Amino acid sequence: MKTTVLIFLLAIPCSAVPGALDFERMAAAAGSAGFVLPQVVVPPTRAVLSAAEEDTARVDLPPLLDRHLALADAFNDNLGRHLVAVTLDQTEPDGAWLTITPPGLQPQMILIEAGMRGQWSAGGRNYKIGLDIGIFRARLNNIIEISDADTGEVLWSRRIIEIMRTSYFAGEAVRIAGRPYRLFLAHMPDQSRRPAIASRALGVCLIYDEVSGGRHVSYQTFRVLLDALQRPNGVVMDLVDGDRARLKVSADGAFLDISR
């Protein structure tokens, strides 16, 4: 599936392959109160597929699970370091969520939209989020703010395009048919909660940064359910300008194979 969007980055469902890496167990951790993201930062540096060099490539999946949440942005207060990133859901094109992970707690997800708002508590402190919209600003130049809900103190502030960029570069760098993409594996928001929390559902997203004249134009996203990739033949995806690639999870469940 192909979508050209001006907003963002990922998620989706899976079932474990017998004897394989247990994604169900990994995903289930997101629903428990003690869920904590890895704090070790591993820079995404490996380009894994170039059509001019090879026909197939393999990507390790476990290190990618929710990695972008820990690599995009953050703010600090008396509680510690709060991680901030953008996560895509499956409602294209505008299903993008600001994901905040307080120290030692599970991610809090708020849909990025006009009138976005949400509140949560951590360590005895109350937080709120809002969108500062300017009538003369382009949509992606509007500003997301996180503040102390009691005092109004602004703790974090970014233009939408800024947090999009940092989240995009937190993905794994891959090349398909000579074009650069960023690859993500993440939990999808459980929208039954407000703010939403990470659900058991997992998904994969490829994002292409369309550039013209050296300037960013838009992000094109290509999303697929992870369980679809566990089928015997995987999934053939239509990508940028008619390019195609087959994505398939390896038999042991630990790798994603990309081929043309």
Secondary structure by P-SEA (a helix, b strand, c coil): ccccccccccccbbbbccccccaaaaaaaaacccccccccccccccccccccccccccccccccccccccccccccccccbbbbbbbbccccccccccccccccccbbbbbbccccccccccccbbbbbbbbcccccccccbbbbbcccccccccccccaaaaaaaaaaccbbbbcccbbbbbbbbccccccccccccccccbbbbbbbccccccccbbbbbbbbcccccccccbbbbcccbbbbbbbbcccccbbbbcc
